Amino acid sequence: MGQLTNLYVAVLLSLCWGQWSEPDAERPSCDRCDLRLSCDCSRGRFTRVPAVTGRALTLDLSFNNITAVTNVDLMGHVELRALNLHGNRLAVIHPSAFDSLWSLEELDLSDNQLTALNHDWFGELGALLQLNLLDNPYSCVGSAPVFLGLVRLRRLAFGGPALVEIKRGALSGVMELEELTVHANNLERYESGALAYVWPLGRVSLSLHGPFLRDVALASAVVGDVSYPETAVTLEDLHLIGNESVQPFRAAARRRVRNMAFHNLSVSDEATVNMLMISDGIPFTTFTFDGVTLTGEGRWERASWTDQRSIDEFFIRNAVVLDVFKFVSFLQLGFLLQYPRKLSVINAKVFVVPCATTGLLLNLQYLDLSDNLLTDLTLAETLCHGSGTLKDLRVLNISGNALKSLSTLRRLVAKLYKLTHLDISRNRYSSMPDSCSWPSTLRHLNISGAKLTTITPCLPTTLEVLDLSSNDLKGFTVALPVLRELHLSGNKFLRLPAGSLFPNLQTLSAQSNTLNMFGHSDLQSYRRLQSLQAGRNKFVCSCGFVAFLRSSIEGDGVVRLTDGEESYICDSPLYLQGEPVGRVRLSVVVCHRVLFVSVSCGVALLVGILVSVLLWRLHALWYLRMTWAWLRAKHSSRRRRQLRDVAGSEALLSFDAFVSYSEKDAGWVETFLVPELEEPRETDEDYVNHRTTRPLTLCLHKRDFLPGHWILDNIMSAMERSRRTVFVLSENFVQSDWCRYELDFSHFWLFDGDAGEEPAILILLEPLSKDDIPNRFCKLRKLMSSTTYLEWPQEEEGKPEFWKRLRHALTREDDD
């Protein structure tokens, strides 16, 4: 019913291709692409192929709800290398949906709703290397040459629960394969030779649970077609009970297959014996059992006469013995154990191997008992209490057990005189003895994933590779002169160990520690270091560290960082936290603070000098000083004006004129001006008119300024208490600093636009044009251009007229 529904949907959608041929404005988009142009759009709840950048190299659309791929969904992705559509509801693919994917090398269409395979999908995919079509509801493969033209294809996977028929020509067009996976647990029909024409064929994985149970001949045909001496054959999901169930192995035996593997296997004693009998004299070199359940009692002695001398390796992982207490000793299996050079029994709940059984392993060079239940006591039994039984053993892996004592271990392996590799990782070691005796041949030692807090000279000096990752180490002080690789990731190192301890070290791994930073000086002592992995630490992104790391990432450093720049993340300062070190750009202010401050101060000093010169040339300081003085004086004068308004303007006027002059012109003022204006005189005109000229009162700074008062207040007070202001202008006046200071304020007061005062009286003691007046006295210069001024005559006959005009100007109000 489900297949009919999918077919119905496919028909409906196929009638609508014309509607899909144009881009849809409502098409969703996905922007989850990294710097490597790998776009991860998985689990995004997309119902159709989203729009992504046309430059994408990989596109992961797995685990969405996409039901169809149109002819425009992937148009333009000519650079795409990998496309993953696994785990959708894909039922329809347009025949030309993949035509523009000329560079595609990997395509995953597994776990969808494709009811039939169309050769048009792959017609333009000449670069395709890997294709996965598993777990779709198509029932037949080979009715049409689906893979024709895929001459570069190297990995192919097809089949699923619905596959019932494989026809001859199913792999037409496929020249050679590195890996072929076929899931055909419900296979009912197989045309002989359908899978037989691919050569060379590297690895084959077959799931034939149903045929092994129902149709031995069919299973034998399939196994026989893919069995070659150089091909590694893997059979999955098998339940072998009696003699009949193992007959398909005869086909593999006849083709003299060397490597046979079983995944998810359940096997009885009878089936085991029959398999051993079938393999009698056959040059099997490797038997692999991954996920094996032994339903019998291990009574295989009936096959003890068989010849298994070609077997080189037994690999057993995830093994389960249903009735372990009835399982017999392996002592009867000497005919099996005396030949292998490699034996792996992983995660099989092994807690002990009797010494007698160990003694049967006469040729053993590689022993892997990882992820079991060995303790120090049972390991002693397994290794025959250090008697050196395994005299040819070179590699020993006992990681992931319950071992606690390094002292016991080094005693047990001391007589393994050919031992070169020892893996004791993921055990419970918490301490290390001060001294140890190890085989002189030991070159590789792995003690990662323990609980070591310190390192002692117990480590063998012959080591070339040492792995101490994932412990609690904070320091390393043991010299290892021939060490080439050192792995210290996942510890608590604050800094890299001294390179002088490892004169031949070439590779150093120190990821996920508590390193803050390192630099060129830290690596100088490593004379031969070539590769460093130090990412995922809490880096302080200082200027020196950032510069060093960027040069190392770019390949300019003496040491190559092999774990990628994305592993180096800033932890501080706070504003850079989480930022990849390779992208950090620190400013000159941060990196060269002293130099920056020095240069800044120098520039500031130079600018200050230039500005000061410029201000001096433009008299800017004068303007600022006068503005401030004017504001202050104007504020204080406001009170005096209010008093004058209350008392009357005449009540506060004490002088007829305030005289501003240069100290060098004081002689003229005291000799001529003061006597002429302050002493009573009678002119001829006064005599004729029978009147006397009133003497005037002048305000002179030398005589009338109040001592102890601010000079600006004195000037303001004098100007406010005087009816007129007289400026005695001369070259001395212009050049005099004190006079100019007095004139500065007078200029602001007298020539302020809202002062309401009458213009000043200007007396020129000597010829002086307005161009001789400084530019900053702009209103005074303007006044000289618009106001008539008095010139001191050099001849005697002009002086009476001069005094007459001056007196008239000073007493004009009185005359009115």
C-alpha positions in Angstrom: 0.0 0.0 0.0 2.9 2.4 0.9 4.6 1.7 -2.5 1.3 2.4 -4.4 0.9 5.7 -2.5 4.5 6.8 -3.3 3.9 5.8 -7.0 0.7 7.9 -7.1 2.6 10.9 -5.6 5.3 10.4 -8.2 2.8 10.4 -11.1 1.1 13.5 -9.8 4.4 15.4 -9.4 5.7 14.2 -12.8 2.7 15.9 -14.4 3.7 19.2 -12.9 7.3 19.4 -14.1 6.3 22.4 -16.2 5.3 24.3 -13.1 8.6 23.6 -11.5 10.8 24.7 -14.4 10.7 28.3 -13.3 12.4 29.5 -10.1 10.0 30.1 -7.2 10.2 33.4 -5.3 9.0 31.6 -2.2 11.9 29.1 -2.3 13.6 28.9 1.1 17.2 29.7 1.6 20.0 28.3 3.7 23.0 30.4 4.7 24.8 28.0 7.0 28.0 27.8 5.0 31.5 28.0 6.5 34.7 29.4 5.2 35.4 26.2 3.4 32.2 26.5 1.4 30.7 23.6 3.2 26.9 24.2 3.7 25.2 22.2 6.5 21.5 22.5 5.9 20.6 19.3 7.7 17.6 19.1 10.1 16.3 22.4 8.8 12.7 21.2 8.3 13.0 22.1 4.6 10.3 20.7 2.4 12.1 21.5 -0.8 15.7 22.1 -1.8 16.7 25.5 -0.4 18.7 28.1 -2.2 22.4 28.2 -1.3 25.5 29.9 -2.7 26.5 28.7 -6.1 30.1 28.4 -4.9 29.3 25.7 -2.4 31.6 22.6 -2.4 29.6 20.4 -0.1 25.8 20.5 0.6 24.3 18.5 3.4 20.4 18.3 3.2 20.0 15.2 5.3 17.1 14.7 7.7 14.7 17.2 6.2 11.3 16.7 4.6 12.2 17.2 1.0 9.9 15.2 -1.3 11.1 16.1 -4.7 14.1 17.6 -6.6 13.2 19.7 -9.6 15.3 20.5 -12.6 16.1 24.0 -11.3 16.8 23.3 -7.6 20.5 22.5 -8.2 21.0 24.5 -11.3 24.3 26.4 -11.4 26.1 24.3 -8.7 28.9 23.4 -11.1 31.5 23.3 -8.3 29.6 21.1 -5.9 31.6 18.1 -4.8 29.3 16.3 -2.3 25.5 16.2 -2.0 23.8 14.5 0.9 20.0 13.9 0.7 19.9 11.1 3.3 16.8 10.7 5.5 14.3 12.8 3.6 11.0 11.8 2.0 12.3 12.0 -1.5 10.0 10.3 -3.9 10.6 12.1 -7.2 13.7 13.3 -8.9 13.5 15.1 -12.2 15.5 13.3 -14.9 17.8 16.4 -15.4 17.9 17.4 -11.7 21.7 16.6 -11.4 22.7 17.5 -15.0 24.6 20.7 -13.9 26.6 18.9 -11.2 29.6 18.1 -13.4 32.0 18.1 -10.5 30.0 16.0 -8.1 32.0 13.2 -6.5 29.7 12.0 -3.6 26.0 11.5 -3.8 23.9 10.1 -0.9 20.2 9.3 -1.7 19.8 6.7 1.0 16.8 6.3 3.3 14.2 8.0 1.0 11.1 6.9 -0.9 12.5 6.2 -4.3 10.5 3.4 -5.8 12.6 3.1 -9.0 16.1 4.0 -10.1 16.4 6.2 -13.3 19.6 6.1 -15.3 18.9 9.7 -16.4 19.8 10.9 -13.0 23.4 9.9 -13.3 23.9 10.6 -17.0 26.0 13.8 -16.5 27.8 12.7 -13.4 31.0 11.5 -15.0 33.1 12.6 -12.0 31.0 10.6 -9.4 33.2 8.5 -7.1 30.7 7.5 -4.4 27.0 6.7 -4.6 24.7 5.5 -1.8 21.2 4.3 -2.7 20.5 2.2 0.4 17.1 1.8 2.1 14.8 3.0 -0.6 11.6 1.1 -1.6 12.7 0.0 -5.1 12.3 -3.7 -5.6 14.6 -4.4 -8.6 18.0 -3.5 -9.7 19.3 -4.3 -13.2 16.1 -3.9 -15.3 17.9 -1.0 -16.9 21.6 0.0 -17.0 21.3 2.5 -14.2 25.0 3.0 -13.6 26.1 3.2 -17.3 28.7 5.9 -17.7 29.9 6.1 -14.1 33.3 4.9 -15.1 35.0 6.6 -12.2 32.6 5.2 -9.6 34.6 3.5 -6.7 32.1 3.1 -3.9 28.6 1.9 -4.5 25.8 0.9 -2.0 22.3 -0.2 -2.9 19.5 -2.3 -1.7 17.1 -2.3 1.2 14.2 -4.2 2.7 12.2 -3.9 -0.5 14.9 -5.3 -2.8 13.7 -8.7 -4.1 15.4 -9.0 -7.4 18.9 -8.4 -8.9 19.2 -8.9 -12.6 22.1 -9.5 -14.8 23.6 -6.2 -15.9 22.9 -4.5 -12.6 26.4 -3.1 -12.5 26.8 -2.5 -16.3 29.1 0.4 -16.9 31.0 0.0 -13.6 34.6 -0.8 -14.3 36.1 -1.3 -10.8 35.1 -0.7 -7.2 36.9 -0.2 -4.0 33.8 -1.0 -2.0 30.5 -2.6 -2.8 27.6 -2.7 -0.3 24.5 -4.7 -1.0 21.6 -5.0 1.5 19.4 -7.9 0.3 18.0 -9.6 3.3 14.7 -10.2 1.5 16.2 -11.2 -1.9 14.1 -13.7 -3.8 15.6 -13.7 -7.3 19.2 -13.4 -8.4 20.4 -13.8 -12.0 23.8 -15.6 -11.9 26.7 -13.3 -12.7 24.8 -10.1 -11.9 27.6 -8.9 -9.6 30.4 -10.9 -11.2 31.8 -8.5 -13.8 33.4 -5.8 -11.6 37.2 -6.2 -11.3 39.1 -5.3 -9.3 36.8 -5.4 -6.3 38.4 -4.2 -3.0 35.8 -4.8 -0.3 32.3 -6.4 -0.4 29.7 -6.1 2.3 26.6 -8.3 1.9 23.5 -8.5 4.0 21.8 -11.8 3.1 20.0 -12.9 6.2 16.9 -14.2 4.4 18.7 -16.1 1.6 21.0 -17.8 4.1 17.9 -19.1 5.9 15.6 -19.8 2.9 17.6 -20.3 -0.2 21.2 -21.5 0.2 21.7 -21.8 -3.5 20.8 -18.1 -4.0 23.1 -17.1 -1.2 25.9 -19.2 -2.6 25.4 -17.6 -6.1 25.7 -14.1 -4.7 28.7 -14.9 -2.5 30.4 -16.7 -5.3 30.0 -13.9 -7.7 31.9 -11.4 -5.5 34.5 -13.6 -4.1 38.1 -13.1 -5.3 41.3 -13.9 -3.5 42.1 -10.2 -3.2 38.6 -9.1 -2.2 37.7 -8.7 1.5 34.2 -10.2 1.9 32.0 -9.1 4.8 28.7 -10.9 5.6 26.2 -9.2 7.9 23.2 -10.1 9.9 23.6 -13.9 9.8 22.2 -16.6 12.0 24.2 -19.8 11.4 22.7 -22.9 13.0 23.5 -26.2 11.2 25.3 -27.6 8.2 23.1 -26.1 5.5 23.4 -22.5 6.7 27.2 -22.5 6.1 27.1 -24.0 2.6 27.4 -20.5 0.9 30.9 -20.4 2.3 32.0 -23.2 0.0 31.6 -20.7 -2.9 34.0 -18.3 -1.2 36.3 -21.2 -0.3 36.4 -22.3 -3.9 37.4 -18.8 -5.0 40.1 -18.9 -2.3 39.1 -15.8 -0.5 41.7 -14.7 2.0 39.9 -12.1 4.1 36.5 -13.0 5.6 34.5 -10.9 8.0 31.2 -11.3 9.9 29.2 -8.5 11.4 26.3 -9.2 13.7 26.7 -12.9 13.6 25.0 -15.6 15.7 26.6 -19.0 15.4 26.2 -22.4 17.0 28.8 -25.0 17.8 27.8 -27.1 14.8 28.0 -24.2 12.4 31.4 -23.3 13.7 32.7 -26.8 13.2 31.3 -26.9 9.7 32.9 -23.6 8.9 36.3 -24.8 10.1 35.9 -28.0 8.0 35.0 -26.0 4.9 38.0 -23.8 5.4 40.3 -26.8 5.8 43.4 -26.1 3.7 41.9 -22.9 2.3 44.4 -19.9 2.5 42.2 -17.8 4.8 44.5 -15.2 6.4 42.1 -13.0 8.3 38.9 -13.8 10.2 37.0 -10.9 11.6 34.0 -11.2 13.9 32.4 -7.9 14.9 29.3 -8.4 17.0 29.3 -12.2 17.4 27.1 -14.2 19.7 28.2 -17.8 20.5 25.1 -19.9 21.3 27.0 -23.1 22.0 29.5 -24.3 24.5 32.7 -24.1 22.5 33.0 -27.8 21.7 34.9 -27.5 18.4 37.3 -30.3 18.9 35.7 -32.3 16.1 37.5 -30.0 13.7 40.9 -30.3 15.3 42.2 -32.3 12.4 41.7 -29.4 9.9 44.6 -27.4 8.6 44.4 -23.7 9.6 48.0 -22.8 9.3 47.3 -20.0 6.8 45.4 -18.0 9.4 47.4 -14.9 10.3 44.8 -12.8 12.3 41.7 -13.3 14.4 39.8 -10.1 15.2 36.9 -10.5 17.6 34.9 -7.5 18.9 31.7 -7.2 20.9 31.5 -10.9 21.5 28.9 -12.5 23.7 28.9 -16.0 25.1 25.3 -16.9 26.0 26.2 -19.5 28.6 29.7 -18.6 29.8 29.7 -21.0 32.6 29.2 -24.0 30.3 31.8 -22.7 27.7 34.7 -25.1 27.6 38.4 -24.2 27.8 40.3 -23.0 24.7 42.9 -25.6 25.5 41.3 -27.9 22.9 41.8 -25.2 20.2 45.6 -25.4 19.9 45.1 -26.2 16.2 43.6 -22.7 15.9 45.7 -20.6 18.3 49.2 -21.8 17.4 49.3 -20.0 14.0 47.9 -16.5 14.2 50.4 -13.7 14.6 47.7 -11.1 15.5 44.8 -11.7 18.0 42.3 -9.0 19.0 39.5 -9.7 21.6 37.9 -6.4 22.2 34.9 -5.6 24.4 34.2 -9.3 25.1 34.0 -9.1 28.9 37.2 -11.1 29.2 38.4 -11.0 32.8 41.2 -13.6 32.5 43.0 -15.7 29.9 44.5 -18.7 31.6 48.3 -19.0 31.3 47.9 -22.4 29.7 45.8 -20.8 26.9 48.4 -18.0 26.5 51.0 -20.7 26.1 49.2 -21.9 22.9 49.8 -18.6 21.2 53.2 -19.7 19.9 53.5 -17.2 17.0 51.7 -14.3 18.5 53.2 -10.8 17.8 50.2 -8.6 18.3 47.7 -8.9 21.2 44.8 -6.6 21.8 42.6 -7.2 24.9 41.2 -3.7 25.2 37.9 -2.8 26.8 37.6 -5.9 28.8 37.5 -6.7 32.6 41.2 -7.4 33.3 42.6 -6.5 36.7 46.2 -6.4 38.0 45.7 -10.0 39.3 44.1 -11.5 36.2 46.6 -9.7 34.0 49.3 -11.5 35.9 47.7 -14.8 35.0 47.1 -13.8 31.4 50.8 -12.9 31.0 51.9 -16.0 32.9 53.3 -13.9 35.8 55.9 -12.2 33.7 57.6 -15.5 32.7 58.1 -14.3 29.2 55.8 -16.9 27.6 54.9 -14.6 24.7 58.5 -14.3 23.6 57.7 -12.9 20.1 55.1 -10.3 21.3 55.8 -6.9 19.9 52.5 -5.0 20.4 50.3 -5.3 23.6 47.1 -3.3 24.0 45.3 -3.7 27.3 43.6 -0.3 27.3 40.2 0.3 28.8 40.5 -2.3 31.6 40.6 -2.0 35.4 44.3 -1.9 36.0 45.7 0.2 38.8 49.4 -0.6 39.4 52.1 0.5 37.1 54.6 -1.3 39.3 52.8 -4.6 38.6 52.6 -3.9 34.9 56.2 -3.1 34.4 57.2 -6.3 36.2 54.9 -8.4 34.0 56.2 -7.0 30.7 59.9 -6.8 31.8 60.7 -10.1 30.1 58.9 -9.4 26.8 62.1 -8.7 25.1 60.7 -7.8 21.7 57.9 -5.6 22.9 57.9 -2.2 21.0 54.3 -0.9 21.5 52.5 -0.8 24.8 49.0 0.7 25.2 47.7 0.9 28.8 45.5 3.9 28.3 42.0 4.4 29.9 43.0 2.4 33.0 43.0 3.6 36.6 46.6 4.5 37.2 46.9 7.4 39.6 50.6 7.3 40.4 54.0 6.3 38.9 56.9 4.6 40.8 60.1 6.5 41.0 62.0 4.0 38.9 61.0 1.1 36.6 62.6 -1.6 34.4 61.2 -1.8 30.9 62.1 -3.9 27.9 64.9 -2.1 26.1 63.0 -2.5 22.8 60.0 -0.4 24.0 59.4 2.5 21.6 55.7 3.5 21.9 53.9 4.0 25.2 50.3 5.1 25.7 49.2 6.0 29.2 46.4 8.5 28.2 43.1 8.7 29.9 44.4 7.7 33.4 44.6 9.8 36.5 48.3 10.6 36.7 49.3 13.8 38.5 53.1 13.6 38.2 55.7 12.1 36.0 58.7 10.3 37.3 61.9 8.8 35.8 59.9 5.6 35.6 59.3 6.4 32.0 61.7 4.4 29.7 64.3 6.5 28.0 64.1 4.5 24.8 60.6 5.9 24.0 60.1 7.5 20.6 56.3 8.1 21.0 54.7 8.9 24.3 51.0 9.6 24.8 50.0 11.2 28.2 46.8 12.8 27.1 43.8 13.3 29.3 45.5 13.0 32.7 45.9 15.6 35.5 49.5 16.6 34.7 50.8 20.1 35.4 54.5 19.7 34.5 57.0 17.5 32.7 60.6 17.3 33.9 61.9 13.9 32.7 64.4 13.9 29.9 63.6 11.5 26.9 66.5 11.9 24.5 65.1 9.9 21.5 61.4 10.9 21.8 59.9 12.0 18.5 56.2 12.4 19.4 54.8 13.7 22.7 51.0 14.0 23.3 50.0 16.0 26.3 46.4 17.1 25.3 43.8 17.3 28.0 46.0 18.0 31.0 46.6 21.2 33.1 49.8 22.5 31.6 50.3 26.3 32.1 53.2 26.4 29.7 54.9 24.1 27.3 57.6 21.8 28.8 61.2 22.7 28.2 62.4 21.6 24.8 65.9 20.8 26.1 64.4 17.6 27.6 63.5 16.3 24.1 66.3 17.1 21.6 64.8 14.9 18.9 61.1 15.8 19.3 59.3 16.4 16.0 55.6 16.4 17.0 54.1 18.0 20.1 50.4 17.9 21.0 49.2 20.1 23.8 45.5 20.8 23.1 42.9 21.5 25.7 45.3 22.4 28.5 45.4 25.7 30.4 48.0 27.4 28.2 47.7 31.2 28.1 50.1 31.8 25.3 53.4 30.7 23.8 55.8 32.2 21.4 59.0 31.9 19.4 61.1 31.9 22.5 59.2 28.9 23.9 59.9 26.9 20.8 63.5 27.8 20.3 64.6 25.1 22.7 62.9 22.5 20.5 65.7 21.9 18.0 63.8 19.6 15.6 60.1 20.4 16.3 58.1 20.4 13.0 54.5 20.0 14.0 52.6 21.5 16.9 49.0 21.1 18.0 48.1 23.5 20.8 44.5 24.6 20.1 41.5 24.7 22.4 43.4 26.5 25.2 42.5 29.6 27.1 44.7 32.0 25.1 45.4 35.6 26.1 45.5 37.4 22.8 48.5 39.7 23.3 50.2 41.4 20.5 53.2 39.1 20.5 51.1 35.9 20.6 48.7 37.0 17.9 51.6 38.0 15.6 53.5 34.7 16.3 50.4 32.5 15.8 49.4 34.2 12.5 52.8 33.7 11.1 52.7 30.1 12.1 49.3 29.6 10.6 50.4 31.2 7.3 53.4 28.9 7.3 56.0 31.5 7.9 57.0 30.1 11.4 59.6 27.5 12.1 56.9 25.2 13.5 53.8 24.2 11.6 50.4 24.3 13.4 48.6 21.2 12.2 45.3 21.4 14.1 43.9 24.4 12.0 43.5 28.0 12.9 39.9 27.4 14.0 41.2 25.6 17.1 43.0 28.8 18.4 40.3 31.0 20.1 40.9 34.0 22.3 39.8 33.7 25.9 40.9 37.2 26.9 40.8 40.2 26.8 37.0 40.2 27.2 36.3 42.1 24.0 38.1 39.4 21.9 36.6 36.4 23.8 35.5 33.7 21.3 37.3 35.3 18.4 39.6 33.1 16.3 43.2 34.3 16.8 43.9 34.2 13.1 41.2 36.9 12.5 42.3 39.2 15.3 43.8 42.5 14.2 45.3 44.5 17.1 45.9 48.2 16.6 49.2 50.0 17.0 47.9 51.6 20.2 47.6 48.2 21.8 50.7 46.6 20.5 53.2 49.5 20.7 51.9 51.5 23.6 55.2 53.1 24.7 56.2 53.9 21.1 52.7 55.2 20.4 52.7 57.4 23.5 56.2 58.7 22.7 55.3 59.5 19.1 51.9 61.0 20.2 53.6 63.2 22.7 56.2 64.3 20.1 53.5 65.0 17.6 51.4 66.8 20.2 54.4 68.9 21.2 55.1 69.7 17.6 51.5 70.6 16.9 51.4 72.6 20.1 54.4 74.6 19.0 53.0 75.1 15.6 49.6 76.1 17.0 51.2 78.4 19.5 53.2 80.1 16.7 50.1 80.3 14.6 48.0 81.7 17.5 50.8 84.2 18.2 50.9 85.3 14.6 47.1 85.6 14.5 46.9 87.2 17.9 44.4 84.6 19.0 45.6 84.6 22.6 44.9 88.3 22.7 41.4 87.8 21.4 40.7 85.1 24.0 42.2 87.1 26.8 40.3 90.2 25.9 37.0 88.2 25.5 37.5 86.8 29.0 38.5 90.1 30.4 35.6 91.9 28.7 33.1 89.3 30.1 34.4 89.7 33.6 34.6 93.4 33.4 31.2 93.8 31.8 29.7 91.7 34.6 31.3 93.9 37.3 30.4 97.1 35.4 26.7 96.1 35.3 26.5 96.7 39.0 28.2 100.1 38.7 25.8 101.1 36.0 22.9 100.2 38.1 24.3 102.4 40.9 24.8 105.2 38.4 21.3 104.9 37.1 20.0 105.2 40.6 22.2 108.0 41.7 22.1 109.8 38.4 24.8 109.7 35.7 26.4 113.0 36.8 26.7 111.9 40.4 29.2 109.2 39.5 31.2 111.2 36.9 34.4 112.3 38.6 36.6 113.1 35.6 36.1 115.0 32.4 38.4 112.6 30.5 40.3 109.4 30.9 43.7 109.7 29.2 45.4 106.6 27.7 49.0 107.2 26.7 52.3 105.5 26.5 54.8 105.9 29.3 57.3 107.3 26.8 54.8 110.1 26.0 54.2 110.9 29.6 56.4 114.0 29.2 54.1 115.5 26.6 51.0 114.6 28.8 52.5 116.1 31.9 54.1 119.1 30.2 51.4 120.1 27.8 48.2 118.3 28.2 47.7 118.4 32.0 48.7 122.0 32.5 46.6 123.2 29.5 43.5 121.4 30.6 43.6 121.2 34.4 44.9 124.8 35.2 42.5 127.7 34.8 43.3 129.8 31.8 41.7 132.9 30.2 41.9 133.1 26.5 41.3 136.3 24.4 37.9 135.0 23.6 37.1 134.5 27.2 38.2 138.1 27.9 36.0 139.5 25.2 33.0 137.5 26.4 33.7 138.3 30.1 33.9 134.6 31.1 36.5 132.2 32.6 37.2 128.8 31.1 36.5 126.0 33.6 39.5 123.8 34.4 39.0 120.1 33.4 39.8 117.1 35.5 41.8 114.3 33.9 42.1 110.7 34.9 45.7 109.5 34.6 46.6 105.9 35.4 49.9 106.9 37.1 48.1 109.3 39.4 44.5 108.2 39.8 44.4 104.4 39.6 43.8 102.8 43.0 46.7 100.7 44.1 46.1 97.0 44.9 43.1 96.8 42.5 43.1 94.7 39.3 44.2 96.8 36.4 41.1 96.0 34.4 38.9 97.1 37.2 40.8 100.3 37.4 40.5 100.9 33.7 36.8 100.1 33.8 36.2 102.3 36.8 38.1 105.2 35.3 36.2 104.9 32.0 32.9 104.8 33.8 33.7 107.8 35.9 35.0 109.9 32.9 32.9 111.7 30.4 35.3 111.2 27.6 38.3 109.0 26.8 41.4 110.5 25.1 43.9 108.3 23.3 47.3 109.8 22.8 48.5 107.9 19.8 52.1 107.6 18.7 54.7 105.0 17.7 55.4 104.6 21.4 51.8 103.9 22.1 51.6 101.2 19.5 54.9 99.5 20.6 54.3 99.8 24.4 53.3 96.5 26.0 51.7 98.2 29.1 49.9 100.7 26.9 48.7 98.1 24.5 47.4 96.1 27.4 45.4 99.2 28.6 44.3 99.8 25.1 43.2 96.2 24.7 40.6 96.5 27.3 39.7 100.0 26.4 39.1 98.8 22.9 36.6 96.2 24.1 34.8 98.6 26.4 34.7 101.7 24.2 34.0 100.1 20.9 31.5 97.4 22.0 28.5 97.7 19.8 26.0 98.0 22.6 28.0 100.3 24.9 26.1 103.4 23.9 29.2 105.6 24.5 30.4 108.4 22.2 33.5 107.9 20.2 36.8 108.5 21.8 39.0 111.5 21.1 42.1 110.6 19.2 45.3 112.8 19.5 48.1 112.0 17.1 51.4 113.2 18.5 53.2 112.3 15.3 52.1 111.3 11.8 50.5 107.8 12.2 48.3 106.1 9.6 45.7 103.5 10.4 47.9 100.9 8.8 50.3 101.4 11.7 47.6 100.2 14.1 47.7 96.5 14.8 45.1 94.4 13.0 43.5 93.2 16.2 42.4 96.8 17.0 39.9 96.6 14.1 37.4 99.0 15.6 40.1 101.5 16.4 41.3 101.3 12.8 37.7 101.7 11.7 37.3 104.7 14.0 40.4 106.4 12.5 38.8 106.0 9.1 35.5 107.4 10.2 36.3 109.9 12.9 38.2 113.2 12.7 41.2 113.2 15.0 43.4 115.9 16.3 47.0 116.2 15.2 49.6 117.8 17.5 51.0 120.7 15.5 54.7 120.9 15.2 54.6 124.7 14.7 53.8 127.1 17.6 51.1 129.0 15.7 48.9 126.0 15.4 48.9 125.0 19.0 46.3 127.5 20.3 43.8 126.2 17.7 44.7 122.6 18.7 43.9 123.3 22.4 40.7 125.2 21.5 39.4 122.3 19.5 40.4 119.7 22.1 38.8 121.7 24.9 35.7 122.2 22.8 35.5 118.4 22.2 35.8 117.7 25.9 33.3 120.4 27.0 30.7 119.9 24.3 27.9 118.9 26.6 28.6 121.8 28.9 28.3 124.2 25.9 25.0 122.5 24.9 
